[in-house]
Amino acid sequence: TAFLFGLGLYVVVWQLFLRWRPFGSFCSTLEHELTHALFAVLTFHRVIEVRSTFTRGGHVRFRGLGNWLITISPYFF
C-alpha cells in the first residue's frame, strides 16, 4: 500500500509541477546529483559542491578519488 501511495503522489506532483519542462528538468537533474552526493557521503567523501541548472545539467564535487558506487548510484537507488 505504501508503494501505491507513493506512486499516486508522484503522478499528482508530476501533473501539477514536473510536467512543465524547465522545472521538471531541473528537479530531475537535482535528484540525480543529490543521489551522487548521498552516496559520496555514505562512502566517507566530503561533498564540496552540488550544482543543478535548467539547461546545462549538473554536477557534484567531492574530496577524494570517488568510487564506482558513487558513479552508478542514481541508476539503482
C-alpha positions, 0 to 999 in steps of 0.5 A, a space after each residue: 500500500 505504501 508503494 501505491 501511495 507513493 506512486 499516486 503522489 508522484 503522478 499528482 506532483 508530476 501533473 501539477 509541477 514536473 510536467 512543465 519542462 524547465 522545472 521538471 528538468 531541473 528537479 530531475 537533474 537535482 535528484 540525480 546529483 543529490 543521489 551522487 552526493 548521498 552516496 559520496 557521503 555514505 562512502 566517507 567523501 566530503 561533498 564540496 559542491 552540488 550544482 543543478 541548472 535548467 539547461 546545462 545539467 549538473 554536477 557534484 564535487 567531492 574530496 577524494 578519488 570517488 568510487 564506482 558506487 558513487 558513479 552508478 548510484 542514481 541508476 539503482 537507488 
